[in-house]
């Protein structure tokens, strides 16, 4: 193809109402020997790109705004030791679908700008404990202006801790204790423990994103963890943020709530399993007073859904992957903290 060179320093096209038509093609069709300053339209990304002498880079479009849907789930709490309450699920906030955590209506999508840094943090779950100890709260998860609160730890001879969803309570020497409080529009309260007149003994279930943890009952049965919330932001329905089951000694322990919560233990000295990673589930309370630990709360997750004409750049310190679902991209962050930008 012949090349026409223009030697004038100024080209005035102000009298024309149309626009310039750039060379265009797919990424595979980029010139084999480009020169710094070459411009073309990439028909895969629908962006104008420039060769900087080393790489092809998208031209910045400052001020471009677009809508992003999000799911932000915090780390779940761990269960308490010795007939302890179940850990509460991490707080859940989402703009996708019709419902968010705590029975709230789904939140409003965020309007973001390209070429702007946004913070992402995936909160880890609360670490498991051994007798005698209450469970630990999970850590917060963050995306831009959205913060979800870590789940509350299950109680040991105490009330459950408050959090995104509250941890389950246990009993003291003369009375039972209540479950911890959930955070409004993120999760529900943990279940309370009834004071038993005699053994066996049990703790309340941790709260979940869509349901209160159930109370322990007379005779020592541990309460079940509250169920989490099903969200289809990835293109498939997945349930997140279920509470941990209450522990019990010599009676039925509570079951973990749907959404990653783990079961309580009913064995003297038995350990409980970790809650499921990247669900924000709470771990179960432990039965008995001997050795053994409660599992860790489930780590949280941050999921973003946005038009597939944009590309996300993930900064150091974050673990994330991107998939395409229809006309949208879906980026899932499973660990770490750092910044992201869109172009």
LINMOZI-V966116 format. One record per residue. SS is DSSP state (~ for helix, > for strand, _ for the rest). PSI is psi as a letter, one per 40 degrees, with the letter a starting at -180 (NA if undefined). D_CENTER is the distance of its C-alpha to the mean C-alpha in Angstrom with 2 decimals. Layout:
<<SS PSI D_CENTER> <SS PSI D_CENTER>>
//
This chain:
<<_ h 53.41> <_ i 55.47> <_ h 53.85> <_ h 55.17> <_ h 54.89> <_ h 55.15> <_ e 56.93> <_ i 56.79> <_ d 54.48> <_ h 53.50> <_ h 52.58> <_ h 52.78> <_ f 51.15> <_ d 50.84> <_ e 53.27> <_ h 51.08> <_ e 48.61> <_ a 46.70> <_ i 44.25> <_ i 44.34> <_ h 43.41> <_ i 41.73> <_ i 42.00> <> i 39.09> <> i 37.66> <_ i 34.79> <~ d 33.32> <~ d 35.75> <~ e 38.59> <_ i 38.15> <_ i 41.61> <_ d 42.50> <_ g 44.21> <_ i 42.62> <_ i 43.98> <_ h 42.06> <_ e 41.65> <_ h 41.55> <> i 39.54> <> i 38.33> <> h 35.89> <> h 33.37> <_ e 33.39> <_ d 30.17> <_ e 28.01> <_ f 30.38> <> i 30.61> <> h 33.75> <> i 33.73> <> i 36.15> <> h 37.43> <_ e 37.47> <_ e 39.86> <_ d 37.25> <_ i 34.33> <> h 33.63> <> i 31.25> <> i 30.05> <_ h 31.89> <_ i 29.83> <_ g 29.61> <_ h 29.08> <_ e 28.33> <_ h 26.82> <> i 24.10> <> i 21.84> <> h 19.18> <> h 15.46> <> i 13.15> <> i 9.43> <> h 6.31> <> h 4.20> <> h 2.82> <_ i 5.23> <_ i 7.35> <_ i 9.87> <_ i 13.54> <_ i 16.40> <_ i 19.46> <_ i 22.82> <_ i 25.81> <_ g 29.07> <_ f 28.50> <_ i 25.38> <_ i 22.85> <_ i 19.58> <_ i 16.39> <_ i 14.36> <_ i 10.83> <_ i 8.11> <_ i 8.47> <> h 7.17> <> h 8.57> <> i 9.59> <_ e 12.87> <_ h 13.28> <_ a 15.72> <_ e 17.58> <> i 15.51> <_ a 12.58> <~ i 11.77> <~ e 14.97> <~ e 17.17> <_ i 16.93> <> i 17.80> <_ i 15.27> <_ i 15.15> <_ h 17.11> <_ i 16.11> <> i 16.44> <> h 19.70> <> i 19.38> <> i 22.27> <_ i 22.99> <_ f 24.06> <_ h 21.91> <_ h 19.48> <> h 15.98> <> h 13.80> <> h 10.35> <> h 9.04> <_ h 6.47> <_ h 7.62> <_ i 9.65> <_ i 10.76> <_ h 14.15> <_ i 17.08> <_ i 19.50> <_ i 22.90> <> i 26.48> <_ h 29.20> <_ h 29.79> <_ i 26.47> <_ i 23.75> <_ i 20.17> <_ i 17.92> <_ i 15.06> <_ i 11.57> <_ i 10.69> <_ i 9.16> <> i 6.45> <> h 8.52> <> h 9.61> <_ b 13.38> <_ e 14.42> <> h 11.21> <> h 10.13> <> h 8.19> <_ h 10.33> <_ i 10.16> <_ i 11.69> <_ i 15.49> <_ i 17.63> <_ i 20.24> <_ i 23.79> <_ h 26.87> <_ f 30.03> <_ i 28.03> <_ i 25.75> <_ i 22.04> <_ i 20.02> <_ i 18.31> <_ a 14.62> <_ d 11.77> <_ i 13.62> <_ i 16.88> <_ i 18.19> <_ i 21.32> <_ i 24.74> <_ a 27.71> <> i 31.44> <_ a 33.82> <_ d 37.51> <_ e 38.63> <_ i 35.74> <> i 32.30> <_ i 29.26> <_ i 26.70> <_ i 22.99> <_ i 20.78> <_ h 19.80> <_ i 16.49> <_ h 15.51> <_ h 16.95> <_ e 14.90> <_ d 11.74> <_ i 13.15> <_ i 16.55> <_ i 19.03> <_ i 19.76> <_ i 23.05> <_ i 26.28> <_ h 28.76> <_ i 32.37> <_ h 35.05> <_ i 36.94> <_ d 40.71> <_ i 40.68> <_ i 38.61> <_ i 36.28> <> i 33.37> <> i 29.72> <_ i 26.55> <_ i 24.36> <_ i 21.09> <_ i 17.72> <_ i 16.35> <_ i 13.70> <_ d 11.92> <_ e 15.14> <_ i 17.78> <_ i 19.55> <_ i 20.11> <_ i 23.75> <_ i 26.55> <_ i 28.53> <_ i 32.01> <_ h 35.51> <_ e 36.38> <_ e 33.21> <_ h 30.77> <_ i 27.17> <_ i 24.91> <_ i 22.24> <_ i 18.54> <_ i 17.38> <_ i 15.82> <_ a 12.33> <> h 11.98> <> h 12.70> <> h 11.33> <_ f 13.29> <_ d 11.79> <_ e 12.49> <_ e 15.95> <_ i 15.63> <_ h 14.63> <> h 11.85> <> h 11.28> <> i 8.18> <_ f 8.66> <_ i 12.33> <_ i 14.58> <_ i 16.87> <_ i 20.54> <_ i 23.29> <_ i 25.74> <> i 29.44> <> h 32.68> <_ e 35.13> <_ i 33.47> <_ h 30.58> <_ i 27.18> <_ i 24.31> <_ i 22.04> <_ i 18.27> <_ i 16.61> <_ h 15.39> <_ f 11.72> <_ e 11.99> <_ i 14.16> <_ i 17.20> <_ i 20.80> <_ i 22.98> <_ i 26.14> <_ e 29.69> <_ h 31.54> <_ h 33.23> <_ e 31.53> <_ i 29.08> <_ i 25.66> <_ i 22.43> <_ i 19.91> <_ i 16.53> <_ i 13.66> <_ h 12.00> <_ i 9.93> <_ f 6.38> <_ e 6.55> <_ e 6.48> <_ i 10.13> <_ i 13.10> <_ i 16.06> <_ i 19.55> <_ i 22.45> <_ i 25.44> <_ i 28.93> <_ a 32.14> <_ e 33.18> <_ a 33.81> <_ i 31.91> <_ i 28.47> <> i 24.91> <_ i 21.75> <_ i 18.80> <_ i 15.77> <_ i 12.68> <_ h 9.84> <_ i 7.61> <_ a 3.91> <> i 2.49> <> h 4.15> <> h 6.90> <> h 10.27> <> h 13.44> <> i 16.78> <> i 20.49> <_ e 21.62> <_ e 24.33> <_ i 21.99> <_ h 20.90> <> h 18.07> <> h 19.11> <> h 16.57> <_ i 17.94> <_ i 18.73> <_ e 16.29> <> i 13.30> <> h 12.75> <> i 12.11> <> i 13.96> <> h 15.34> <> i 16.94> <> h 19.15> <> h 19.18> <_ b 22.39> <_ e 22.90> <> i 19.30> <> i 17.29> <> h 13.64> <> h 11.93> <> h 8.94> <> h 7.98> <> e 7.75> <> i 9.54> <> a 11.59> <> i 12.42> <> a 14.83> <> i 15.94> <> i 16.09> <> i 18.95> <> i 20.01> <_ NA 23.55>>
//
